[in-house]
Amino acid sequence: MPDAAGALPVDTAPPATRMQRLQGRVILGVKADEHGVTRLDRLYQSGSARLRLPKGPDLEGVLINTGGGLTGGDVLETEVLVAAGARATVTTQAAEKVYRASAGEARVLNRLSVAGRLDWLPQETILFDGARLCRRLEVDMADGATLLAAEAMVFGRTARGERVTHGLFRDEWRIRRGGRLVYADAVRLAGDIDAQLARAAVAGGACATASCLYVAPDAEARVEAVRAVLPRTDGVKAGASAWNGLLALRLVARDGQALLRALAPMIEHLRGLPVPRVWRC
């Protein structure tokens, strides 16, 4: 309304600040040359997402988030294409940290196309109190292809005794082989995540979890050997099952360090190689 002098009031409130959000995308394609050696075929990177290929006997891609972590509204996308006869490992430079979100969710989408062999082995994700993360893994495999995929989650900075008493974690896996859906898994924890993890049917009080999936022609034949080397230490519980050309592992642990100490030997057993070099740095 005009004031007594007839002038319209001036809005002195500061304009709403639009927070900058992280967006990044990586596309990696590999193929086998005429000698059967895996070579880089395609590499695209944008935004805060980068990929490096350290020198070594095998092709190993290391994903880097130059943003230093994720929060609400951030988006990371990764696409990996492995041609027939090729073998690749994709991991991350460090643990991914998901910070408290003021609005929205951090979104991570990983798409994998595998005609050869792919070991998808990112380092653990750490969910801070108040964080919100929606993550999806989509895999299209050829008949006869091999996939080893592992994802580890740590809820709270366990070394500081932090607990996630409010937040969101949604994780979806969809695996198709020869165009047919062969594996579908979904996890949703919302609100007081710490209280939900305390339930016996969820994690029994553990605050670190991992899922590992091995999809290969020999998957079912390896289940007894895998069960024989399951961790039997205090603070870690693990189980393995196999069906329809898949072998699935679940682990829960009292903290992130205990989880990784138990997970690494399982990965090495299934891939026949040490864990990626960045895991040992």
C-alpha positions as CSV (number, residue, x, y, z in Angstrom):
1,M,0.0,0.0,0.0
2,P,1.2,3.6,-0.6
3,D,2.4,5.6,2.4
4,A,1.0,8.9,3.6
5,A,3.1,10.7,0.9
6,G,1.6,8.5,-1.8
7,A,4.9,6.5,-2.5
8,L,5.0,2.8,-2.7
9,P,7.1,1.1,-0.1
10,V,10.4,-0.3,-1.1
11,D,11.1,-4.0,-0.4
12,T,14.3,-4.1,1.5
13,A,14.3,-7.8,2.1
14,P,17.3,-9.6,0.6
15,P,16.5,-11.8,-2.4
16,A,16.2,-15.5,-1.8
17,T,19.6,-17.2,-2.3
18,R,19.7,-20.0,-4.7
19,M,22.3,-22.5,-3.5
20,Q,24.7,-23.8,-6.1
21,R,24.2,-27.5,-6.7
22,L,26.7,-30.1,-7.8
23,Q,26.1,-31.9,-11.1
24,G,28.5,-34.4,-12.6
25,R,28.4,-37.1,-15.2
26,V,31.0,-39.7,-16.4
27,I,30.7,-42.1,-19.3
28,L,33.4,-44.8,-19.6
29,G,33.6,-47.4,-22.4
30,V,36.2,-50.1,-22.8
31,K,36.8,-52.8,-25.4
32,A,39.3,-55.6,-26.1
33,D,41.8,-55.1,-28.9
34,E,42.9,-57.8,-31.4
35,H,45.3,-59.3,-28.7
36,G,42.5,-59.5,-26.1
37,V,43.9,-56.5,-24.1
38,T,41.3,-54.2,-22.6
39,R,41.6,-50.7,-24.0
40,L,39.8,-47.4,-23.5
41,D,37.1,-46.9,-26.1
42,R,35.2,-43.8,-24.8
43,L,35.5,-41.3,-22.0
44,Y,33.3,-38.4,-21.2
45,Q,33.2,-36.3,-18.1
46,S,31.4,-33.1,-17.0
47,G,30.7,-31.0,-14.0
48,S,32.3,-32.2,-10.8
49,A,32.6,-35.8,-11.9
50,R,36.0,-37.0,-13.1
51,L,37.6,-40.3,-13.9
52,R,41.3,-41.2,-13.9
53,L,43.0,-44.4,-15.3
54,P,46.1,-45.1,-13.3
55,K,48.9,-47.1,-15.0
56,G,48.8,-50.7,-14.1
57,P,48.5,-54.2,-15.5
58,D,44.7,-54.0,-15.6
59,L,42.3,-51.3,-16.7
60,E,41.1,-49.6,-13.4
61,G,39.0,-46.5,-13.5
62,V,38.9,-44.3,-10.5
63,L,35.9,-42.0,-10.1
64,I,36.5,-38.6,-8.4
65,N,33.9,-36.2,-7.1
66,T,35.7,-32.8,-7.1
67,G,32.8,-31.3,-5.1
68,G,34.1,-33.1,-2.0
69,G,30.8,-34.7,-1.1
70,L,27.0,-34.6,-1.7
71,T,24.0,-32.8,-0.2
72,G,20.4,-32.1,-1.1
73,G,19.9,-31.3,-4.8
74,D,23.2,-32.7,-6.0
75,V,23.2,-35.2,-8.8
76,L,25.9,-37.6,-9.9
77,E,25.6,-40.0,-12.9
78,T,28.0,-42.7,-14.1
79,E,27.7,-44.9,-17.1
80,V,30.1,-47.8,-17.8
81,L,30.1,-49.9,-20.9
82,V,32.2,-53.0,-21.1
83,A,32.4,-54.8,-24.5
84,A,32.7,-58.5,-25.0
85,G,36.1,-59.9,-24.1
86,A,37.0,-56.8,-22.1
87,R,37.6,-56.6,-18.3
88,A,37.5,-53.5,-16.2
89,T,37.4,-52.4,-12.6
90,V,35.7,-49.1,-11.5
91,T,36.1,-47.7,-8.0
92,T,36.2,-44.3,-6.3
93,Q,39.1,-42.2,-5.1
94,A,37.8,-42.1,-1.5
95,A,34.7,-42.7,0.6
96,E,31.7,-40.6,-0.6
97,K,30.3,-38.3,2.1
98,V,26.7,-37.3,2.1
99,Y,26.1,-34.2,4.2
100,R,23.1,-32.8,6.0
101,A,20.5,-31.6,3.4
102,S,18.6,-28.4,3.9
103,A,16.2,-29.3,1.1
104,G,15.8,-32.1,-1.4
105,E,17.9,-35.3,-1.8
106,A,21.3,-36.1,-3.2
107,R,20.8,-38.4,-6.2
108,V,23.2,-40.9,-7.6
109,L,22.5,-42.9,-10.7
110,N,24.8,-45.7,-12.0
111,R,24.1,-47.4,-15.3
112,L,26.3,-50.4,-16.2
113,S,26.3,-52.3,-19.5
114,V,28.3,-55.5,-19.4
115,A,29.2,-57.9,-22.2
116,G,32.6,-58.8,-20.7
117,R,33.5,-58.5,-17.0
118,L,33.1,-55.6,-14.7
119,D,34.1,-55.2,-11.1
120,W,32.0,-52.3,-9.7
121,L,33.7,-51.6,-6.4
122,P,33.2,-48.0,-5.1
123,Q,34.6,-47.3,-1.6
124,E,32.1,-46.8,1.2
125,T,29.4,-44.1,1.4
126,I,29.2,-42.2,4.7
127,L,25.7,-40.8,5.5
128,F,25.9,-37.9,8.0
129,D,23.1,-37.1,10.4
130,G,20.3,-35.2,8.4
131,A,21.6,-36.4,5.0
132,R,19.2,-37.5,2.3
133,L,20.4,-39.9,-0.4
134,C,18.5,-41.6,-3.3
135,R,20.7,-44.0,-5.2
136,R,20.0,-46.4,-8.1
137,L,22.1,-49.1,-9.8
138,E,20.9,-50.3,-13.2
139,V,22.7,-53.1,-15.0
140,D,22.2,-54.7,-18.4
141,M,24.2,-57.8,-18.9
142,A,24.7,-60.1,-21.8
143,D,24.3,-63.8,-21.3
144,G,27.6,-65.2,-20.2
145,A,28.9,-61.8,-18.9
146,T,30.3,-61.4,-15.4
147,L,29.5,-58.7,-12.8
148,L,30.9,-58.2,-9.3
149,A,29.2,-55.3,-7.6
150,A,29.7,-54.1,-4.0
151,E,28.3,-51.1,-2.1
152,A,29.1,-50.3,1.5
153,M,27.2,-47.9,3.7
154,V,28.3,-46.3,7.0
155,F,25.5,-44.5,8.9
156,G,27.2,-41.7,10.8
157,R,30.8,-40.9,11.5
158,T,31.3,-43.9,13.7
159,A,34.7,-42.9,15.0
160,R,33.0,-39.8,16.5
161,G,30.1,-41.8,17.9
162,E,27.7,-40.0,15.5
163,R,24.2,-41.5,14.9
164,V,21.8,-40.8,12.1
165,T,18.7,-39.8,14.0
166,H,17.0,-38.2,11.0
167,G,17.5,-38.5,7.3
168,L,16.7,-40.6,4.3
169,F,18.4,-43.5,2.5
170,R,16.8,-45.1,-0.5
171,D,18.8,-47.6,-2.6
172,E,17.5,-49.6,-5.6
173,W,19.3,-52.3,-7.7
174,R,17.9,-53.6,-11.0
175,I,20.0,-56.3,-12.8
176,R,18.9,-57.6,-16.3
177,R,20.6,-60.4,-18.1
178,G,19.8,-61.1,-21.7
179,G,17.1,-58.5,-21.4
180,R,15.4,-60.3,-18.5
181,L,15.1,-58.9,-15.0
182,V,17.0,-61.4,-12.7
183,Y,17.6,-59.3,-9.6
184,A,15.6,-56.5,-7.9
185,D,16.4,-55.1,-4.5
186,A,15.3,-52.0,-2.7
187,V,16.1,-50.5,0.7
188,R,14.4,-47.4,2.3
189,L,15.3,-46.0,5.7
190,A,13.7,-42.7,6.7
191,G,13.4,-40.6,9.8
192,D,15.2,-42.0,12.8
193,I,17.6,-44.3,10.9
194,D,19.5,-45.3,13.9
195,A,16.4,-46.6,15.6
196,Q,15.5,-48.6,12.6
197,L,19.0,-50.1,12.3
198,A,18.7,-51.2,15.9
199,R,15.8,-53.6,15.1
200,A,16.9,-57.3,15.0
201,A,15.3,-57.8,11.5
202,V,17.1,-54.8,10.0
203,A,20.7,-54.6,11.3
204,G,20.6,-55.7,14.9
205,G,22.2,-52.5,16.1
206,A,24.9,-52.4,13.5
207,C,25.6,-49.0,11.8
208,A,27.6,-50.2,8.8
209,T,26.2,-52.5,6.0
210,A,27.3,-53.9,2.7
211,S,25.7,-55.6,-0.3
212,C,27.8,-57.7,-2.7
213,L,26.4,-59.4,-5.8
214,Y,28.3,-61.7,-8.1
215,V,26.5,-62.6,-11.4
216,A,28.4,-65.1,-13.5
217,P,28.0,-68.6,-15.0
218,D,29.8,-70.1,-12.0
219,A,28.0,-68.0,-9.3
220,E,26.0,-70.9,-7.8
221,A,28.9,-73.3,-7.9
222,R,31.0,-70.9,-5.7
223,V,28.5,-70.4,-2.8
224,E,29.9,-73.1,-0.5
225,A,33.4,-71.8,-0.9
226,V,32.3,-68.3,-0.1
227,R,30.4,-69.4,3.0
228,A,33.5,-71.2,4.2
229,V,35.4,-67.8,4.3
230,L,32.6,-65.7,5.7
231,P,33.9,-63.4,8.5
232,R,33.4,-64.8,12.0
233,T,34.6,-61.9,14.1
234,D,33.0,-59.9,16.9
235,G,30.9,-57.1,15.6
236,V,30.4,-58.5,12.1
237,K,27.6,-60.7,10.7
238,A,27.5,-62.0,7.2
239,G,25.5,-64.4,5.0
240,A,25.6,-65.7,1.4
241,S,23.0,-67.3,-0.9
242,A,22.9,-68.3,-4.5
243,W,20.3,-68.9,-7.1
244,N,19.6,-68.5,-10.9
245,G,23.2,-67.6,-11.7
246,L,23.6,-65.1,-8.9
247,L,25.5,-65.1,-5.6
248,A,24.5,-62.5,-3.0
249,L,26.3,-61.4,0.1
250,R,25.1,-59.3,3.0
251,L,27.2,-57.9,5.8
252,V,26.5,-55.8,8.8
253,A,29.1,-54.5,11.3
254,R,29.4,-52.3,14.4
255,D,31.5,-49.7,12.5
256,G,32.9,-48.8,9.1
257,Q,36.4,-50.2,9.8
258,A,35.1,-53.6,10.9
259,L,32.9,-53.7,7.8
260,L,35.7,-53.0,5.3
261,R,38.1,-55.4,7.0
262,A,35.4,-58.1,6.5
263,L,34.3,-57.1,3.0
264,A,37.7,-56.8,1.4
265,P,38.6,-60.5,1.7
266,M,35.2,-61.5,0.2
267,I,35.8,-59.3,-2.8
268,E,39.3,-60.6,-3.3
269,H,37.9,-64.2,-3.1
270,L,35.3,-63.5,-5.8
271,R,37.5,-61.6,-8.2
272,G,40.7,-63.5,-7.8
273,L,42.6,-60.2,-7.4
274,P,43.4,-57.8,-4.6
275,V,41.0,-55.0,-3.9
276,P,41.6,-51.9,-6.0
277,R,44.8,-50.0,-5.1
278,V,43.0,-46.9,-3.9
279,W,41.4,-49.1,-1.2
280,R,44.8,-49.8,0.2
281,C,46.0,-46.2,0.3
